[in-house]
Amino acid sequence: MNFLSGTEDISLGKLRDTLIRLEDTIIFALIERAQFSHNEPVYKAGLYKYKGCEDFEGSFLEYFLQESEKLHAKVRRYQSPDEYPFTERHLLPDPIIPALEYPQILKPNDININAKIMEFYVKHIVPSLCAMDDDQNYGSAATRDVTCLQALSQRIHYGKFVAEAKFRDPKNQPKYIEYIKARDSKAIEELLTNKKVEEDLLKRLKRKALIYGQDITEAGDFTLDANLKINVDLVVELYEKWVIPLTKEVEVAYLLERLDN
Ligand SMILES: C=C(O[C@@H]1C=C(C(=O)O)C=C[C@H]1O)C(=O)O
């Protein structure tokens, strides 16, 4: 979504179109990561002493992610309302270019669940996505991991915009206000949940993974039973177990703060 379009209109339909577009980004990012082995050393904290920053105690991935985000911060990536860093903001440098004026769509907040995203990605996604061995391609694996993590973070934190759009709907706003004042997270989550959208998403996702995972050649017929580049069931499980629940967690967290002064 282009937040510089000069309009504060955030329709649920437009936001959902953006989430659908991010499905493609995430599937292709996972396909790229799946080219390489699990490469467990990439995720082990303290395995390397990095020349020039011996005091860094995280994993190879955390080091690469932090250094990547420092560079992206210089070009004001994390001033965009839909971008959230994994690195603590005080460690990021100021932009080298002037700040952009974004419309104030969201209620100011510090909601950032990237630590949870990192945990499920490293513990549950990579081991299922990749061959469980070590091909030494640590740099290639880490660069693909960063792309996957950034896409997952953007998608999940879009829950803030979806929650704002739902809150602005006059039909449900009185109920949201009632549940927010009662601090009733369960009622808020039930009200914001749209099972039909979720079910349609999972069906679409499976079709996309089946097609995007194909090796398309210049000849022969187009068969869906060829060797796929991605574990289709894993893509669906990723969304069902992690992406959708965490998006709703962000929606609820945002709404619980929506009436704060
Ligand atoms: C994102 C939305 O809110 C909820 C979360 C969804 C998701 O993470 O895909 C889908 C539907 C809703 O249950 C939405 O309503 O589109």
PDBQT file of the ligand as one rigid body, heavy atoms in Angstrom, charges set to zero:
ROOT
HETATM    1  C1  LIG A 301      -6.628  -9.570   8.298  1.00  0.00    +0.000 C 
HETATM    2  C2  LIG A 301      -7.907  -9.669   8.699  1.00  0.00    +0.000 C 
HETATM    3  O1  LIG A 301      -8.262  -9.975   9.994  1.00  0.00    +0.000 OA
HETATM    4  C3  LIG A 301      -8.264 -11.357  10.436  1.00  0.00    +0.000 C 
HETATM    5  C4  LIG A 301      -6.993 -12.007  10.058  1.00  0.00    +0.000 C 
HETATM    6  C5  LIG A 301      -6.855 -12.580   8.835  1.00  0.00    +0.000 C 
HETATM    7  C6  LIG A 301      -5.505 -12.977   8.317  1.00  0.00    +0.000 C 
HETATM    8  O2  LIG A 301      -4.534 -12.853   9.092  1.00  0.00    +0.000 OA
HETATM    9  O3  LIG A 301      -5.421 -13.374   7.147  1.00  0.00    +0.000 OA
HETATM   10  C7  LIG A 301      -7.992 -12.795   8.001  1.00  0.00    +0.000 C 
HETATM   11  C8  LIG A 301      -9.259 -12.502   8.463  1.00  0.00    +0.000 C 
HETATM   12  C9  LIG A 301      -9.490 -12.065   9.850  1.00  0.00    +0.000 C 
HETATM   13  O4  LIG A 301      -9.839 -13.156  10.669  1.00  0.00    +0.000 OA
HETATM   14  C10 LIG A 301      -9.039  -9.450   7.760  1.00  0.00    +0.000 C 
HETATM   15  O5  LIG A 301     -10.194  -9.348   8.242  1.00  0.00    +0.000 OA
HETATM   16  O6  LIG A 301      -8.770  -9.365   6.525  1.00  0.00    +0.000 OA
ENDROOT
TORSDOF 0
